Amino acid sequence: MIKRIVYTFERFEQVLVRGGTLTIVVALLALTWLNSPWGHSWLYLWENPLTITFGKYSFAQPLGFWVQQVLLTLLYLVLGLELKRVLRVGELKEKPDLIFTVAASLGGMVLPVAFYLYLAPAGAASGWPVVATADAATVLALLALASNSLPLSLRVYVSTASIMQGIASLLLSVLLYTSVQNMLVLSIATGLFGLLVVLRALRNRTMWLYLMLSLGMLISLLLAGVQGAVAGVLLALVIPVHSRVREEDFVTSTDTIMGQLHALRMMKRPEPDEEIEEDFQAAVHTLRVNSTRALSPLRRLQQRLLPWAAYLALPLFVLAFVPFAYNSFAWRDLLGPVPLGVCLGLVLGKPLGMLLFGWMASLSGIARIPAAVHWGQLIGASMLTGAGFVFSLFQALQTFADAEQLTLVRISIYATSALAGLLGILVLAVAGKTKDLPHTQV
């Protein structure tokens, strides 16, 4: 039985931690698979084309394309919903907390990009999104590994900052580097998003209508040559965050039903009574229906999609794109300017940027550091955000067309993620533990 209220962020964190841990395990298995005697089966699986047909139109792409463009859209949608919840009604709705997180997120993008651009040659300058992004699932998994008693405010801060950097990097890279293949289809996608905005303005909460329009928008974006993940971010932007059911109405209805349940309990007889049992089940069903209706569309959608994003989208993506052949590169090439730029940007630039910009914001008086958190914990958590892993790899796939260069960047991302994770965990261990404060909202 449930003994306490499980808050939205706690559930989000628990599922992402499990998904992030599963993703790391799958990545190791995928590397072993590709470099085993059965590696050709891996190549056949992900490079074999999968064709989708609409009447006389057909769209053929490798299976890996669909994983990258469709399943990661689901992941960006879930992260976008969580970001919207945290900012609108959640833990960062207070302006000083929000400003600190936004400032730190901005610093966590600006400084690593500066490090990367300083080292990388002009031909690889477009690879800066690799170091600008962050991986919330991996960061939360590393935080859980570091300690199970870190303050809630610290976990919310580092999760939200990672999501902000991931979404901002995606949108900036799409705006700056996307070459639109079909303006007419892009116009259709824009029109569908306009319809979603109209639905939101009319306070419509028909979820299947939102999903159908967003599916059409996703297909249109893919046909136009735009990243499908953008559709997930745009859908999250328009999903209503509030419920139509008023709190007092829900509480009154629940109290009435609970009174009926209490009366049934007092009537309970030693032997089974089918009539009382039927009344009991009817009351429980009514509670369930009322509870579902009282949830906002945002929370209903997030609850349904979060497990799919964490346990399906993330593992399948790393299974398809993490592996590389051990004999496909020269180790000395890892000291080249691009791999070094990725490494320094993530390991050094990202924590320095987050700490510097956050400190400047708090010094100005318009922002405050998370409650019950000290700077030692902020240093450790900021170091963990250098473990870009999945999202850095996603950006690398969009940027580097040369297979050899992509392999070097891949290895740099993996080594950097491991190093950033190790350093962050060590710093958090030295910084000590602070007990979590109770929630202030239900």
N, C-alpha and C positions, 0 to 999 in steps of 0.2 A: 504493500500500500504506500501511497505518496504521503510522506511525513512533513514536507515543507513545500513552499512555493518554489518552483524551478523557473528562474527568470530567463527572458528571451536570450540574453547574451550568453548565459551559462550553457544553454542547450546548443547555441550556435558554436560556442567554443568547444564543447565536448565532441560534437560531430566532426568539426574541422580538425581537431587534434587526432582523432582516430583516422580520418581520411588522410591527413598529412603523414602519419606514421605508416599507413598502408602504402602510400605513394612511394615512400623511401624504400620499403621492402620490394615493391614491384619494380622500381628502377634497378635495384641490384640484380633481380631475377632477369630483367630484360637484357642487361649487359652480359650476363652469363649466357643467355639464350643465343644472342647474336654471334658471340665469339665461340660457340660450341660447334661440334660437327653438324648440328641441325640448324645452323644459322640461316641457311637458304630458305627454310620454312618461314622464318621471321620476315625476310625480304618479300617472299611471295604473298604473305598475309597482308602486309601494309601497302605494298606497291601494286597489288592487283586492283584494277579499276572496278568501281561500283557505279552502276548507271541508274539514274532516276529519270523516269519518263513522264511528261505531262502532255498527253495527246500526241501531237506530231513533234513536240520538242523533247529533246533528251539532254541530260547533263551527266557526263561521265568523268569521274575523278577517282583517284586512289582512295582506299579506305581511310588512310591517314588524313586525307583532306577533310573528310566528313567528321572525323574525330576532332580535328583542330578547329573547324569552322562552326560546327553545330554543338558538340558537347561543351566546348569552352564558352560558347554563348550562354549555356545554362549556368556555368560557373560564374561568369561575370554578372549575370542576372541576380544570382543569390547574393553575391558580394555587394552589388548595387543596392539591393533591398536592405541589407544589414546596415550599410552606410546611411541610407535614408532614415532608417529607424533610429539609429544612434543619434543622428543630428536633430531630428524633429521631435521625438518623444522619449528618447533614451538617455543614456548616461552623459552625453555631451551636449545636451540642450542648453546648458548655461553658457553664456557668451565667453567668459574667461577661459573655461575648459576648452571650448571649441577653438578659440584663437591660438592657444598654445599648441594644440594638435595640428592645426592648419599650418602654423609657422614651422613646426618641426618637420612636417611632411614636405613643405616647400624646400627647406634646407636639405632634406634627404634626397631631393632630386637635383637641386642646383649644383651642390658641391661635387657629388660623384660625376655628374656630366662634365663639369669643368676639369676634373682629374682625367677623365677619359679623353676628352677632346685635346688636352695638352699632349697626351702620349700618342694617340692614334693618328695615322696619316690621313690626309684629306679624303682619300678614296673610301675610307671606312668611317668617316665622320657621322654618317647616318645611323651608326650602330649605338648611339647614345641611349636610346630607350632601354637597352639591355641593363644598364646600371641605374637608370632612373626609376625602374619599377621595383616592386617588392611582392613577396609571396606570403600572404596572411596565414595560409594553412601550415606552411613549414615553420614560420615564426612561432605560431601558437603551439605547435608540436614541440619545438625546442624549449619554449617557456615551460611547458608541462614537464619536460625532462629535467629542466634546471631545478624546479621546485614546485611543489603542489600547494604552497601557502603564500604565493606572491599576491600582493593586493589586487583586488578586482580592478581598481582604477588604472593600474599599470597595464593589466592585460587588455582592457578596453582601449587604452591609449595606443599601444603598439599595434593592436589589431586594426584599429581605425586608420592609423597613419599608413599602415601597409596597404590597406584597401584604397585609400586616397591616391597613393603613389601608383598603384597598379592601374586604376581607372584613368588617372590623368595621363600616364604614359601612353596608354592605348589610344586615347582620343587625340593627343598631340601627334603621335606617329601617323595615325590615319589622316589627319588634316594636312600634315606636311608632306607625306610621301606616297599617298595613294594616287594611282593613275586610274581615273574613272574610265571604264571601258564602254559604258552605255549610259548616256545622260538621260535618255527617256526612261529607262528602268530605274535610275536613281531618282528621277522625279516622282515615279510611282511610290518608291519607298518613302520619300519625303511626304507625299500626300497621305500615306497610311499612318505615318507618325502624327501628321496633323489631325487625323481622325481620332487617334488615341488621346491627343491633347484636348480635343472637343469632348470626348467621353469623360475625361477627368474634370473638365470645367462644368459639365452637367451633373457631376456627382454620381455618375453611373457606376455601379459595382457589379455588373454582369461579367464575371471573370472569364467565361469562355469567349466573350466578344473581344476582350483585351488580348487573349492568347491567339485567337484566329488572326486578328489584325497584325499582331507582332510576328506571327509565322509568315504572313505575306510580306512583311517588311524585311524579315531575314532572307527570304528567297530573293527578293528584289535586290538587296544589298549584295548578295553573293553573285548574282548575274551581272551586277554593275561593276564587280571587281573590288568591292569594299569589304573589309573584315566583318564577318558575321557577328563577332563579339560586340560590335557597336549596337546591334539590335537588343542585346541583353541589357546594356547600360541604359538605352533609351526607354525600354519598357519599365525598368525599375524607377525611372524618373517620373512616370505618370501613374503608377499604381497607388491608389488611395491609402493613406497611412492611418486614417481614423475609421472607426466603425459607425454605422448608422444607429446602432443600439445604444441608448443612453445608459450610463453607469447605474443611475438610480433605478431605472426600469429593470435592468438585469439583476441587481441586488434584491429588489422587491420580489421578482419572480422566483429567484433562487431560494429566498427565505420561505416563500409559500410552499415550494416543493419540498424543502428540507423539513418543514413542519409536518407535511403529509408523511414523509419517510419516518420521522420520529414517532408519529402516531401509529404507523404500521409496525414499527419495532416494538412498541408497547403492547400491541395486540398479538405478538408472535406466540405461538403455542408450541408445546414440546413436540407434537407430531407435525409433519409437513402440511401446510395449508395452501392448496393451489390458487385459491382466490387472492390471498394475501401476497403470494409470490408474484402473481400476474400484476397486481397493483404496484408492487415494488419495482418490477422490471419496467413498467410503463413510466414510473416517476424517474428512474435512472435514464431512460431513453429521452425523456423530455429535457432533463438537465443537459444531456449531451447535445441535443439539437440547439437549445438556447445558447450553450457555450460556444458552439461553432458559429452561430449567427453573430454573437457578440465580438468575435475576433475580427480585427480589421482585415481587409483584403490583402494587405501587405504581409501580415503575419500568417494568414492561411496559406498564401502562396509560398512563403519562405519555408514553412514547416513541411510542406509537401515536396518541395524541390531540393532542400538542403541535403538529405541523404543521397539523392541521385547525383548531385554535384560532387559530394565528397567521396562517395564510394564507387562511382562509375566514371564520371568525367575525368577527375584527376588521375586515377590509376591507368585508365586507357590512354590518356595523353602521354604519360611517361613511358608506358609500354611501347607506344608507337614511335616516340621521338627521342627518348633519352639515349638509347644504345648507339655506340660507335665501334668500329672495328679497331682492335688494338694495334694493328699493323698499318693503319691508314694515315699515320702522321709521324713526324720526327720530333722527338722529345725536345730538341734544342729550339724548335720553332715556338714552344710555349713561352720563351723569353722574348718573343716579338712584341711590338708596340701595342697591338690590339689585345692579345691575351693579358698583357700587363696592365693595360688601361682598364680592362674589365675587373681585374683583381684589385687594383688600387682603388678604383671607383667604389666597389662594393664593400671592401674590408675597411678602408680608411675614410673615403669621402662620405659615404652614407652616414655612419655614426657621427662623424665630426659635423656634418651639415645639420643633422637633426638636433644635436646638442647645442650648437652655436646659435641657430635660429630660434630654438626654444628658449634658450637663456636670454637672448636679446628681447624676445617678446615678454618674458616674465619680468625682466629688468625695467621695461617700459611702464609696467603697472597695468597694462590692459589684458594680461593673461596670467594664469597661475598654473604651476605644475600640478599633476594629478594628486588627489588627496591621499595621504598616508604613504607617499612615495618619496624617497630621498634620491639625491643625484647619483649615488652609486648604482642604484637599481636602474635609473634612467640610462646610465652609460651601458650597462649590460644589455638592457632591452634594445637599445639603439644599435648595438653591435649585431644582435641577432637579425635585424632587418637586412643586413648584408647577405643573408642566405636567400638570394633571389630565386634559385632553383627553377621551379616550374614557369613562373612568369618571365624570368630573364630568358629562359630557353624559348618560350613562346615569341618574345620580341626578337631573339636572334634568328629564328626561323623566317621571320618577315623581312629581316634586314640583309643577311649575308647569303648571297646566291652561290658563291664559290664553295664547293663541298669541303675542300681542305681547310679553308678559313673557318667555315662553320664548325668543323670538328674541333679545331683549336679553341674556338670560343666556347663550345660545349664543355670541353675539359676544364677550361678556366672557370666556368660557372660552377661546375661540380666541386672543384677544389676550393674555390672561394666560399661556397655555401658551407662546406665542411669546416673550413678555417673560421669563418664568421660565427658559426654555431658553437664551435669549441671555445673560442675566445669569450663569446657572450655568456656561455654557461659558467665559465671560470670566474668571470667578473661578478656575476650574480651570486655565485657561491661565496666569494670573498665579501661582497656587499652585505650579506646576511639576509635574513627574512623579516618581513613585517606582516603581522596578522591583518587579515582583511577586515574592513569595516562593514557593518551591516548595510543592506540596501535601504535607500530612503524612499523608494517608490515601489508600487506594486503594479 
